Amino acid sequence: MAATRKVTKPQLQSTLNQLNSYIESAPDDIEKSEPWKKINGNETIKINDCPQKLILTLADQLYVPIANLPGKLTSKLKHCAVFSNPEFYKRQALRLSTIGVSRYICSAHIENLWKRT
């Protein structure tokens, strides 16, 4: 975690622009997509009932109000805050026990109808 760099505002804007593509695709595209392309997580899905605007708060962390967000969008946002745990793969490569070492680290936390990352 100490080697993890903070996200800059341009990087955050780029990520938010990518998330916007989840809202704009048609549901027919899901059925036509090849299964092997779903592995990399670049598939787009149609999410209904999304608010027109979403106000994010950038303080010590990024806060997202999730009270009026659909569950699929909340799930996709949480998925964006997950990354691989290098300690797990290091222990696995050395054939050490990985019990108690999670494969992935989720930096998203949901508190009082806010998702913080």
DRENMARTI-500274 format. One record per atom (N, C-alpha, C, O): residue number from 1; atom name; y negated, z, x negated. Coordinates in Angstrom, 3 decimals, always signed. Example, Ala and Ser with C-alpha at 12.3 -4.5 7.8 and 13.67 -1.06 7.14 Angstrom:
<pts>
@num 1&atome N&y +5.690&z +7.800&x -13.190
@num 1&atome CA&y +4.500&z +7.800&x -12.300
@num 1&atome C&y +3.300&z +7.800&x -13.200
@num 1&atome O&y +3.319&z +8.465&x -14.236
@num 2&atome N&y +2.250&z +7.080&x -12.850
@num 2&atome CA&y +1.060&z +7.140&x -13.670
@num 2&atome C&y -0.030&z +7.870&x -12.900
@num 2&atome O&y -1.138&z +8.039&x -13.409
</pts>
This chain:
<pts>
@num 1&atome N&y +1.186&z +0.000&x -0.818
@num 1&atome CA&y +0.000&z +0.000&x +0.000
@num 1&atome C&y -1.263&z +0.000&x -0.871
@num 1&atome O&y -2.295&z -0.537&x -0.469
@num 2&atome N&y -1.181&z +0.591&x -2.040
@num 2&atome CA&y -2.364&z +0.651&x -2.897
@num 2&atome C&y -2.765&z -0.738&x -3.380
@num 2&atome O&y -3.941&z -0.986&x -3.643
@num 3&atome N&y -1.807&z -1.634&x -3.498
@num 3&atome CA&y -2.111&z -2.981&x -3.967
@num 3&atome C&y -2.595&z -3.899&x -2.841
@num 3&atome O&y -3.000&z -5.033&x -3.097
@num 4&atome N&y -2.554&z -3.419&x -1.611
@num 4&atome CA&y -2.976&z -4.230&x -0.474
@num 4&atome C&y -4.488&z -4.342&x -0.443
@num 4&atome O&y -5.207&z -3.345&x -0.516
@num 5&atome N&y -4.955&z -5.582&x -0.334
@num 5&atome CA&y -6.399&z -5.811&x -0.300
@num 5&atome C&y -6.900&z -5.745&x +1.139
@num 5&atome O&y -6.149&z -6.005&x +2.079
@num 6&atome N&y -8.172&z -5.398&x +1.304
@num 6&atome CA&y -8.784&z -5.366&x +2.619
@num 6&atome C&y -9.021&z -6.793&x +3.108
@num 6&atome O&y -9.213&z -7.714&x +2.314
@num 7&atome N&y -9.003&z -6.951&x +4.395
@num 7&atome CA&y -9.251&z -8.254&x +5.004
@num 7&atome C&y -10.755&z -8.474&x +5.081
@num 7&atome O&y -11.498&z -7.608&x +5.542
@num 8&atome N&y -11.191&z -9.634&x +4.626
@num 8&atome CA&y -12.615&z -9.955&x +4.689
@num 8&atome C&y -12.941&z -10.509&x +6.077
@num 8&atome O&y -12.040&z -10.875&x +6.832
@num 9&atome N&y -14.216&z -10.568&x +6.406
@num 9&atome CA&y -14.618&z -11.087&x +7.707
@num 9&atome C&y -14.208&z -12.544&x +7.912
@num 9&atome O&y -13.758&z -12.886&x +9.006
@num 10&atome N&y -14.345&z -13.436&x +6.892
@num 10&atome CA&y -13.865&z -14.813&x +7.093
@num 10&atome C&y -12.348&z -14.891&x +7.329
@num 10&atome O&y -11.890&z -15.709&x +8.127
@num 11&atome N&y -11.574&z -14.050&x +6.644
@num 11&atome CA&y -10.135&z -14.034&x +6.862
@num 11&atome C&y -9.815&z -13.554&x +8.277
@num 11&atome O&y -8.919&z -14.089&x +8.930
@num 12&atome N&y -10.535&z -12.564&x +8.738
@num 12&atome CA&y -10.346&z -12.051&x +10.087
@num 12&atome C&y -10.681&z -13.127&x +11.112
@num 12&atome O&y -9.948&z -13.306&x +12.084
@num 13&atome N&y -11.778&z -13.841&x +10.903
@num 13&atome CA&y -12.167&z -14.912&x +11.816
@num 13&atome C&y -11.111&z -16.008&x +11.853
@num 13&atome O&y -10.809&z -16.541&x +12.920
@num 14&atome N&y -10.553&z -16.346&x +10.706
@num 14&atome CA&y -9.502&z -17.357&x +10.635
@num 14&atome C&y -8.269&z -16.923&x +11.427
@num 14&atome O&y -7.684&z -17.724&x +12.155
@num 15&atome N&y -7.879&z -15.669&x +11.287
@num 15&atome CA&y -6.731&z -15.145&x +12.020
@num 15&atome C&y -6.985&z -15.155&x +13.515
@num 15&atome O&y -6.097&z -15.499&x +14.295
@num 16&atome N&y -8.189&z -14.779&x +13.920
@num 16&atome CA&y -8.521&z -14.787&x +15.339
@num 16&atome C&y -8.521&z -16.203&x +15.902
@num 16&atome O&y -8.142&z -16.411&x +17.054
@num 17&atome N&y -8.937&z -17.165&x +15.113
@num 17&atome CA&y -8.887&z -18.563&x +15.550
@num 17&atome C&y -7.448&z -19.026&x +15.732
@num 17&atome O&y -7.155&z -19.802&x +16.642
@num 18&atome N&y -6.550&z -18.557&x +14.875
@num 18&atome CA&y -5.138&z -18.893&x +15.022
@num 18&atome C&y -4.576&z -18.271&x +16.295
@num 18&atome O&y -3.779&z -18.899&x +16.992
@num 19&atome N&y -4.983&z -17.048&x +16.601
@num 19&atome CA&y -4.512&z -16.386&x +17.819
@num 19&atome C&y -4.984&z -17.119&x +19.064
@num 19&atome O&y -4.306&z -17.102&x +20.091
@num 20&atome N&y -6.138&z -17.760&x +18.979
@num 20&atome CA&y -6.663&z -18.504&x +20.113
@num 20&atome C&y -5.722&z -19.636&x +20.504
@num 20&atome O&y -5.673&z -20.019&x +21.673
@num 21&atome N&y -4.976&z -20.177&x +19.548
@num 21&atome CA&y -4.050&z -21.268&x +19.856
@num 21&atome C&y -2.900&z -20.785&x +20.736
@num 21&atome O&y -2.304&z -21.596&x +21.445
@num 22&atome N&y -2.568&z -19.497&x +20.716
@num 22&atome CA&y -1.518&z -18.970&x +21.582
@num 22&atome C&y -1.906&z -19.094&x +23.049
@num 22&atome O&y -1.042&z -19.266&x +23.909
@num 23&atome N&y -3.172&z -19.011&x +23.330
@num 23&atome CA&y -3.638&z -19.007&x +24.706
@num 23&atome C&y -3.750&z -20.429&x +25.253
@num 23&atome O&y -3.646&z -20.625&x +26.464
@num 24&atome N&y -3.954&z -21.410&x +24.403
@num 24&atome CA&y -4.270&z -22.756&x +24.857
@num 24&atome C&y -3.071&z -23.679&x +25.041
@num 24&atome O&y -3.261&z -24.791&x +25.532
@num 25&atome N&y -1.861&z -23.297&x +24.683
@num 25&atome CA&y -0.736&z -24.219&x +24.775
@num 25&atome C&y -0.092&z -24.172&x +26.158
@num 25&atome O&y -0.248&z -23.201&x +26.898
@num 26&atome N&y +0.626&z -25.226&x +26.487
@num 26&atome CA&y +1.265&z -25.323&x +27.799
@num 26&atome C&y +2.661&z -24.723&x +27.755
@num 26&atome O&y +3.298&z -24.736&x +26.701
@num 27&atome N&y +3.163&z -24.187&x +28.892
@num 27&atome CA&y +4.498&z -23.584&x +28.895
@num 27&atome C&y +5.615&z -24.596&x +28.677
@num 27&atome O&y +6.694&z -24.220&x +28.220
@num 28&atome N&y +5.384&z -25.885&x +28.994
@num 28&atome CA&y +6.413&z -26.903&x +28.772
@num 28&atome C&y +6.723&z -27.073&x +27.293
@num 28&atome O&y +7.829&z -27.476&x +26.930
@num 29&atome N&y +5.750&z -26.769&x +26.439
@num 29&atome CA&y +5.948&z -26.918&x +24.999
@num 29&atome C&y +7.022&z -25.972&x +24.479
@num 29&atome O&y +7.671&z -26.275&x +23.477
@num 30&atome N&y +7.220&z -24.856&x +25.124
@num 30&atome CA&y +8.206&z -23.868&x +24.666
@num 30&atome C&y +9.612&z -24.432&x +24.814
@num 30&atome O&y +10.438&z -24.294&x +23.911
@num 31&atome N&y +9.888&z -25.067&x +25.951
@num 31&atome CA&y +11.226&z -25.590&x +26.196
@num 31&atome C&y +11.543&z -26.778&x +25.300
@num 31&atome O&y +12.711&z -27.000&x +24.982
@num 32&atome N&y +10.544&z -27.546&x +24.883
@num 32&atome CA&y +10.746&z -28.734&x +24.064
@num 32&atome C&y +10.823&z -28.425&x +22.573
@num 32&atome O&y +11.258&z -29.274&x +21.795
@num 33&atome N&y +10.412&z -27.236&x +22.161
@num 33&atome CA&y +10.375&z -26.933&x +20.733
@num 33&atome C&y +11.779&z -26.709&x +20.180
@num 33&atome O&y +12.662&z -26.197&x +20.869
@num 34&atome N&y +11.963&z -27.102&x +18.929
@num 34&atome CA&y +13.248&z -26.943&x +18.270
@num 34&atome C&y +13.422&z -25.488&x +17.833
@num 34&atome O&y +12.460&z -24.866&x +17.380
@num 35&atome N&y +14.630&z -24.935&x +17.960
@num 35&atome CA&y +14.857&z -23.527&x +17.619
@num 35&atome C&y +14.561&z -23.189&x +16.160
@num 35&atome O&y +14.089&z -22.092&x +15.862
@num 36&atome N&y +14.837&z -24.132&x +15.243
@num 36&atome CA&y +14.619&z -23.834&x +13.824
@num 36&atome C&y +13.147&z -23.723&x +13.476
@num 36&atome O&y +12.805&z -23.152&x +12.441
@num 37&atome N&y +12.268&z -24.253&x +14.312
@num 37&atome CA&y +10.841&z -24.138&x +14.058
@num 37&atome C&y +10.291&z -22.797&x +14.526
@num 37&atome O&y +9.174&z -22.429&x +14.164
@num 38&atome N&y +11.059&z -22.063&x +15.323
@num 38&atome CA&y +10.622&z -20.754&x +15.811
@num 38&atome C&y +10.755&z -19.682&x +14.738
@num 38&atome O&y +10.147&z -18.617&x +14.847
@num 39&atome N&y +11.538&z -19.950&x +13.711
@num 39&atome CA&y +11.784&z -18.955&x +12.670
@num 39&atome C&y +10.500&z -18.568&x +11.948
@num 39&atome O&y +10.299&z -17.393&x +11.643
@num 40&atome N&y +9.628&z -19.534&x +11.669
@num 40&atome CA&y +8.431&z -19.234&x +10.895
@num 40&atome C&y +7.319&z -18.626&x +11.736
@num 40&atome O&y +6.273&z -18.279&x +11.187
@num 41&atome N&y +7.501&z -18.482&x +13.050
@num 41&atome CA&y +6.513&z -17.807&x +13.876
@num 41&atome C&y +5.299&z -18.644&x +14.217
@num 41&atome O&y +4.287&z -18.097&x +14.656
@num 42&atome N&y +5.365&z -19.964&x +14.031
@num 42&atome CA&y +4.222&z -20.821&x +14.334
@num 42&atome C&y +4.278&z -21.400&x +15.731
@num 42&atome O&y +3.445&z -22.235&x +16.086
@num 43&atome N&y +5.259&z -20.967&x +16.546
@num 43&atome CA&y +5.346&z -21.508&x +17.889
@num 43&atome C&y +4.162&z -21.003&x +18.722
@num 43&atome O&y +3.664&z -19.896&x +18.521
@num 44&atome N&y +3.742&z -21.825&x +19.636
@num 44&atome CA&y +2.639&z -21.440&x +20.503
@num 44&atome C&y +3.163&z -21.280&x +21.921
@num 44&atome O&y +4.038&z -22.028&x +22.358
@num 45&atome N&y +2.633&z -20.320&x +22.620
@num 45&atome CA&y +3.054&z -20.055&x +23.986
@num 45&atome C&y +1.822&z -19.929&x +24.868
@num 45&atome O&y +0.719&z -19.658&x +24.395
@num 46&atome N&y +2.037&z -20.132&x +26.151
@num 46&atome CA&y +0.957&z -20.005&x +27.120
@num 46&atome C&y +0.955&z -18.569&x +27.621
@num 46&atome O&y +1.975&z -18.064&x +28.091
@num 47&atome N&y -0.191&z -17.920&x +27.517
@num 47&atome CA&y -0.347&z -16.553&x +28.008
@num 47&atome C&y -1.349&z -16.595&x +29.146
@num 47&atome O&y -2.513&z -16.948&x +28.954
@num 48&atome N&y -0.887&z -16.234&x +30.326
@num 48&atome CA&y -1.741&z -16.264&x +31.513
@num 48&atome C&y -2.558&z -14.980&x +31.641
@num 48&atome O&y -2.236&z -13.964&x +31.024
@num 49&atome N&y -3.603&z -15.036&x +32.436
@num 49&atome CA&y -4.450&z -13.886&x +32.779
@num 49&atome C&y -5.152&z -13.263&x +31.579
@num 49&atome O&y -5.371&z -12.052&x +31.554
@num 50&atome N&y -5.504&z -14.062&x +30.597
@num 50&atome CA&y -6.254&z -13.554&x +29.444
@num 50&atome C&y -7.731&z -13.466&x +29.801
@num 50&atome O&y -8.245&z -14.333&x +30.509
@num 51&atome N&y -8.412&z -12.452&x +29.333
@num 51&atome CA&y -9.852&z -12.362&x +29.588
@num 51&atome C&y -10.608&z -13.468&x +28.854
@num 51&atome O&y -10.166&z -13.938&x +27.806
@num 52&atome N&y -11.737&z -13.877&x +29.403
@num 52&atome CA&y -12.551&z -14.919&x +28.781
@num 52&atome C&y -13.133&z -14.450&x +27.451
@num 52&atome O&y -13.225&z -15.223&x +26.498
@num 53&atome N&y -13.527&z -13.170&x +27.395
@num 53&atome CA&y -14.107&z -12.602&x +26.174
@num 53&atome C&y -13.377&z -11.316&x +25.826
@num 53&atome O&y -12.869&z -10.601&x +26.690
@num 54&atome N&y -13.345&z -11.054&x +24.541
@num 54&atome CA&y -12.731&z -9.833&x +24.035
@num 54&atome C&y -13.632&z -9.291&x +22.945
@num 54&atome O&y -13.901&z -9.976&x +21.958
@num 55&atome N&y -14.096&z -8.074&x +23.116
@num 55&atome CA&y -15.001&z -7.465&x +22.141
@num 55&atome C&y -14.173&z -6.590&x +21.205
@num 55&atome O&y -13.528&z -5.634&x +21.637
@num 56&atome N&y -14.202&z -6.933&x +19.914
@num 56&atome CA&y -13.491&z -6.176&x +18.895
@num 56&atome C&y -14.468&z -5.262&x +18.188
@num 56&atome O&y -15.641&z -5.599&x +18.027
@num 57&atome N&y -13.989&z -4.117&x +17.770
@num 57&atome CA&y -14.812&z -3.167&x +17.031
@num 57&atome C&y -14.266&z -3.061&x +15.618
@num 57&atome O&y -13.117&z -2.672&x +15.406
@num 58&atome N&y -15.105&z -3.414&x +14.658
@num 58&atome CA&y -14.719&z -3.321&x +13.256
@num 58&atome C&y -15.401&z -2.091&x +12.681
@num 58&atome O&y -16.607&z -2.105&x +12.430
@num 59&atome N&y -14.639&z -1.036&x +12.473
@num 59&atome CA&y -15.145&z +0.211&x +11.898
@num 59&atome C&y -14.290&z +0.509&x +10.673
@num 59&atome O&y -14.193&z -0.325&x +9.773
@num 60&atome N&y -13.673&z +1.674&x +10.623
@num 60&atome CA&y -12.756&z +1.968&x +9.523
@num 60&atome C&y -11.512&z +1.091&x +9.618
@num 60&atome O&y -10.843&z +0.840&x +8.615
@num 61&atome N&y -11.201&z +0.623&x +10.839
@num 61&atome CA&y -10.119&z -0.308&x +11.099
@num 61&atome C&y -10.599&z -1.281&x +12.160
@num 61&atome O&y -11.731&z -1.173&x +12.632
@num 62&atome N&y -9.767&z -2.216&x +12.536
@num 62&atome CA&y -10.098&z -3.144&x +13.604
@num 62&atome C&y -9.542&z -2.571&x +14.903
@num 62&atome O&y -8.340&z -2.332&x +15.015
@num 63&atome N&y -10.418&z -2.349&x +15.884
@num 63&atome CA&y -10.016&z -1.784&x +17.158
@num 63&atome C&y -10.080&z -2.858&x +18.233
@num 63&atome O&y -11.081&z -3.562&x +18.362
@num 64&atome N&y -8.994&z -2.979&x +19.009
@num 64&atome CA&y -8.899&z -3.973&x +20.068
@num 64&atome C&y -8.641&z -3.241&x +21.380
@num 64&atome O&y -7.649&z -2.519&x +21.486
@num 65&atome N&y -9.503&z -3.405&x +22.382
@num 65&atome CA&y -9.235&z -2.764&x +23.675
@num 65&atome C&y -8.113&z -3.513&x +24.395
@num 65&atome O&y -8.239&z -4.710&x +24.651
@num 66&atome N&y -7.032&z -2.830&x +24.722
@num 66&atome CA&y -5.873&z -3.498&x +25.305
@num 66&atome C&y -5.683&z -3.186&x +26.779
@num 66&atome O&y -4.678&z -3.590&x +27.363
@num 67&atome N&y -6.614&z -2.481&x +27.391
@num 67&atome CA&y -6.454&z -2.087&x +28.790
@num 67&atome C&y -6.320&z -3.295&x +29.713
@num 67&atome O&y -5.530&z -3.250&x +30.656
@num 68&atome N&y -7.065&z -4.371&x +29.471
@num 68&atome CA&y -7.041&z -5.530&x +30.354
@num 68&atome C&y -6.304&z -6.722&x +29.761
@num 68&atome O&y -6.400&z -7.831&x +30.287
@num 69&atome N&y -5.572&z -6.510&x +28.677
@num 69&atome CA&y -4.843&z -7.612&x +28.037
@num 69&atome C&y -3.425&z -7.710&x +28.590
@num 69&atome O&y -2.796&z -6.691&x +28.873
@num 70&atome N&y -2.914&z -8.946&x +28.744
@num 70&atome CA&y -1.512&z -9.095&x +29.142
@num 70&atome C&y -0.582&z -8.576&x +28.048
@num 70&atome O&y -0.950&z -8.548&x +26.873
@num 71&atome N&y +0.607&z -8.172&x +28.434
@num 71&atome CA&y +1.574&z -7.619&x +27.493
@num 71&atome C&y +1.953&z -8.578&x +26.378
@num 71&atome O&y +2.128&z -8.163&x +25.232
@num 72&atome N&y +2.082&z -9.874&x +26.709
@num 72&atome CA&y +2.454&z -10.859&x +25.684
@num 72&atome C&y +1.394&z -10.946&x +24.596
@num 72&atome O&y +1.718&z -11.050&x +23.413
@num 73&atome N&y +0.133&z -10.905&x +24.994
@num 73&atome CA&y -0.947&z -10.993&x +24.008
@num 73&atome C&y -0.984&z -9.734&x +23.150
@num 73&atome O&y -1.190&z -9.810&x +21.939
@num 74&atome N&y -0.785&z -8.580&x +23.774
@num 74&atome CA&y -0.737&z -7.324&x +23.020
@num 74&atome C&y +0.410&z -7.360&x +22.013
@num 74&atome O&y +0.264&z -6.913&x +20.876
@num 75&atome N&y +1.535&z -7.887&x +22.435
@num 75&atome CA&y +2.691&z -7.998&x +21.551
@num 75&atome C&y +2.405&z -8.934&x +20.377
@num 75&atome O&y +2.754&z -8.624&x +19.238
@num 76&atome N&y +1.774&z -10.075&x +20.647
@num 76&atome CA&y +1.437&z -11.022&x +19.575
@num 76&atome C&y +0.437&z -10.414&x +18.598
@num 76&atome O&y +0.548&z -10.618&x +17.389
@num 77&atome N&y -0.536&z -9.671&x +19.112
@num 77&atome CA&y -1.510&z -9.015&x +18.234
@num 77&atome C&y -0.820&z -7.990&x +17.342
@num 77&atome O&y -1.125&z -7.878&x +16.155
@num 78&atome N&y +0.114&z -7.243&x +17.929
@num 78&atome CA&y +0.837&z -6.244&x +17.145
@num 78&atome C&y +1.702&z -6.922&x +16.086
@num 78&atome O&y +1.836&z -6.423&x +14.969
@num 79&atome N&y +2.284&z -8.056&x +16.445
@num 79&atome CA&y +3.122&z -8.795&x +15.499
@num 79&atome C&y +2.309&z -9.276&x +14.296
@num 79&atome O&y +2.848&z -9.398&x +13.196
@num 80&atome N&y +1.042&z -9.544&x +14.491
@num 80&atome CA&y +0.172&z -9.974&x +13.383
@num 80&atome C&y -0.067&z -8.861&x +12.372
@num 80&atome O&y -0.468&z -9.128&x +11.240
@num 81&atome N&y +0.174&z -7.618&x +12.770
@num 81&atome CA&y -0.075&z -6.485&x +11.885
@num 81&atome C&y +1.204&z -5.989&x +11.211
@num 81&atome O&y +1.232&z -4.879&x +10.679
@num 82&atome N&y +2.260&z -6.801&x +11.229
@num 82&atome CA&y +3.537&z -6.428&x +10.619
@num 82&atome C&y +3.727&z -7.238&x +9.340
@num 82&atome O&y +3.467&z -8.441&x +9.306
@num 83&atome N&y +4.185&z -6.559&x +8.291
@num 83&atome CA&y +4.480&z -7.263&x +7.049
@num 83&atome C&y +5.727&z -6.665&x +6.407
@num 83&atome O&y +6.121&z -5.541&x +6.720
@num 84&atome N&y +6.335&z -7.419&x +5.516
@num 84&atome CA&y +7.570&z -6.985&x +4.864
@num 84&atome C&y +7.306&z -5.829&x +3.910
@num 84&atome O&y +6.255&z -5.760&x +3.273
@num 85&atome N&y +8.267&z -4.929&x +3.821
@num 85&atome CA&y +8.172&z -3.777&x +2.934
@num 85&atome C&y +8.793&z -4.148&x +1.582
@num 85&atome O&y +10.012&z -4.287&x +1.485
@num 86&atome N&y +7.979&z -4.308&x +0.549
@num 86&atome CA&y +8.532&z -4.704&x -0.751
@num 86&atome C&y +9.494&z -3.672&x -1.333
@num 86&atome O&y +10.396&z -4.027&x -2.091
@num 87&atome N&y +9.312&z -2.421&x -0.989
@num 87&atome CA&y +10.202&z -1.369&x -1.492
@num 87&atome C&y +11.624&z -1.567&x -0.967
@num 87&atome O&y +12.594&z -1.346&x -1.692
@num 88&atome N&y +11.744&z -1.984&x +0.291
@num 88&atome CA&y +13.065&z -2.235&x +0.874
@num 88&atome C&y +13.793&z -3.319&x +0.089
@num 88&atome O&y +14.951&z -3.147&x -0.291
@num 89&atome N&y +13.109&z -4.439&x -0.152
@num 89&atome CA&y +13.751&z -5.562&x -0.834
@num 89&atome C&y +14.025&z -5.256&x -2.308
@num 89&atome O&y +14.985&z -5.771&x -2.882
@num 90&atome N&y +13.198&z -4.433&x -2.908
@num 90&atome CA&y +13.444&z -4.015&x -4.287
@num 90&atome C&y +14.716&z -3.183&x -4.358
@num 90&atome O&y +15.562&z -3.410&x -5.222
@num 91&atome N&y +14.852&z -2.216&x -3.447
@num 91&atome CA&y +16.043&z -1.365&x -3.418
@num 91&atome C&y +17.287&z -2.191&x -3.077
@num 91&atome O&y +18.365&z -1.960&x -3.624
@num 92&atome N&y +17.123&z -3.153&x -2.169
@num 92&atome CA&y +18.248&z -3.993&x -1.783
@num 92&atome C&y +18.714&z -4.857&x -2.957
@num 92&atome O&y +19.916&z -5.020&x -3.168
@num 93&atome N&y +17.774&z -5.408&x -3.714
@num 93&atome CA&y +18.123&z -6.240&x -4.866
@num 93&atome C&y +18.830&z -5.435&x -5.950
@num 93&atome O&y +19.693&z -5.958&x -6.655
@num 94&atome N&y +18.464&z -4.165&x -6.081
@num 94&atome CA&y +19.096&z -3.291&x -7.069
@num 94&atome C&y +20.382&z -2.661&x -6.546
@num 94&atome O&y +21.005&z -1.849&x -7.229
@num 95&atome N&y +20.776&z -3.040&x -5.325
@num 95&atome CA&y +21.969&z -2.514&x -4.653
@num 95&atome C&y +21.904&z -0.997&x -4.467
@num 95&atome O&y +22.921&z -0.307&x -4.531
@num 96&atome N&y +20.705&z -0.500&x -4.238
@num 96&atome CA&y +20.523&z +0.911&x -3.921
@num 96&atome C&y +20.540&z +1.081&x -2.404
@num 96&atome O&y +20.406&z +0.110&x -1.658
@num 97&atome N&y +20.702&z +2.299&x -1.968
@num 97&atome CA&y +20.716&z +2.571&x -0.534
@num 97&atome C&y +19.342&z +2.275&x +0.072
@num 97&atome O&y +18.309&z +2.627&x -0.497
@num 98&atome N&y +19.353&z +1.632&x +1.219
@num 98&atome CA&y +18.104&z +1.354&x +1.928
@num 98&atome C&y +17.978&z +2.211&x +3.186
@num 98&atome O&y +17.128&z +1.949&x +4.036
@num 99&atome N&y +18.810&z +3.216&x +3.300
@num 99&atome CA&y +18.728&z +4.115&x +4.449
@num 99&atome C&y +17.408&z +4.875&x +4.386
@num 99&atome O&y +17.064&z +5.463&x +3.361
@num 100&atome N&y +16.689&z +4.855&x +5.473
@num 100&atome CA&y +15.407&z +5.547&x +5.536
@num 100&atome C&y +14.232&z +4.725&x +5.034
@num 100&atome O&y +13.090&z +5.180&x +5.100
@num 101&atome N&y +14.493&z +3.511&x +4.527
@num 101&atome CA&y +13.426&z +2.625&x +4.066
@num 101&atome C&y +13.355&z +1.469&x +5.056
@num 101&atome O&y +14.300&z +0.687&x +5.163
@num 102&atome N&y +12.267&z +1.357&x +5.765
@num 102&atome CA&y +12.172&z +0.318&x +6.784
@num 102&atome C&y +11.983&z -1.058&x +6.136
@num 102&atome O&y +11.347&z -1.188&x +5.091
@num 103&atome N&y +12.543&z -2.060&x +6.774
@num 103&atome CA&y +12.452&z -3.442&x +6.288
@num 103&atome C&y +11.040&z -3.980&x +6.474
@num 103&atome O&y +10.550&z -4.750&x +5.647
@num 104&atome N&y +10.390&z -3.577&x +7.552
@num 104&atome CA&y +9.034&z -4.034&x +7.852
@num 104&atome C&y +8.104&z -2.843&x +8.031
@num 104&atome O&y +8.531&z -1.752&x +8.407
@num 105&atome N&y +6.835&z -3.071&x +7.756
@num 105&atome CA&y +5.810&z -2.047&x +7.949
@num 105&atome C&y +4.851&z -2.565&x +9.012
@num 105&atome O&y +4.336&z -3.679&x +8.914
@num 106&atome N&y +4.621&z -1.744&x +10.021
@num 106&atome CA&y +3.687&z -2.118&x +11.085
@num 106&atome C&y +2.431&z -1.279&x +10.915
@num 106&atome O&y +2.481&z -0.050&x +10.953
@num 107&atome N&y +1.308&z -1.954&x +10.729
@num 107&atome CA&y +0.056&z -1.222&x +10.547
@num 107&atome C&y -0.732&z -1.117&x +11.846
@num 107&atome O&y -1.883&z -0.682&x +11.835
@num 108&atome N&y -0.129&z -1.509&x +12.963
@num 108&atome CA&y -0.799&z -1.405&x +14.265
@num 108&atome C&y -0.405&z -0.100&x +14.946
@num 108&atome O&y +0.758&z +0.302&x +14.916
@num 109&atome N&y -1.367&z +0.541&x +15.546
@num 109&atome CA&y -1.133&z +1.781&x +16.290
@num 109&atome C&y -1.869&z +1.681&x +17.613
@num 109&atome O&y -3.016&z +1.236&x +17.662
@num 110&atome N&y -1.209&z +2.095&x +18.686
@num 110&atome CA&y -1.844&z +2.058&x +19.997
@num 110&atome C&y -2.214&z +3.486&x +20.383
@num 110&atome O&y -1.360&z +4.367&x +20.480
@num 111&atome N&y -3.507&z +3.686&x +20.600
@num 111&atome CA&y -4.027&z +5.007&x +20.973
@num 111&atome C&y -5.040&z +4.852&x +22.096
@num 111&atome O&y -6.001&z +4.095&x +21.956
@num 112&atome N&y -4.850&z +5.535&x +23.179
@num 112&atome CA&y -5.816&z +5.598&x +24.283
@num 112&atome C&y -6.300&z +4.211&x +24.697
@num 112&atome O&y -7.503&z +3.967&x +24.788
@num 113&atome N&y -5.354&z +3.307&x +24.946
@num 113&atome CA&y -5.655&z +1.942&x +25.387
@num 113&atome C&y -6.420&z +1.133&x +24.343
@num 113&atome O&y -7.105&z +0.171&x +24.691
@num 114&atome N&y -6.312&z +1.505&x +23.080
@num 114&atome CA&y -6.900&z +0.734&x +21.961
@num 114&atome C&y -5.795&z +0.467&x +20.965
@num 114&atome O&y -4.995&z +1.355&x +20.668
@num 115&atome N&y -5.743&z -0.732&x +20.452
@num 115&atome CA&y -4.821&z -1.066&x +19.368
@num 115&atome C&y -5.638&z -1.113&x +18.099
@num 115&atome O&y -6.621&z -1.848&x +18.009
@num 116&atome N&y -5.235&z -0.333&x +17.125
@num 116&atome CA&y -5.975&z -0.342&x +15.862
@num 116&atome C&y -5.060&z -0.850&x +14.764
@num 116&atome O&y -3.865&z -0.552&x +14.738
@num 117&atome N&y -5.648&z -1.629&x +13.850
@num 117&atome CA&y -4.871&z -2.163&x +12.737
@num 117&atome C&y -5.605&z -1.902&x +11.448
@num 117&atome O&y -5.123&z -2.272&x +10.377
</pts>
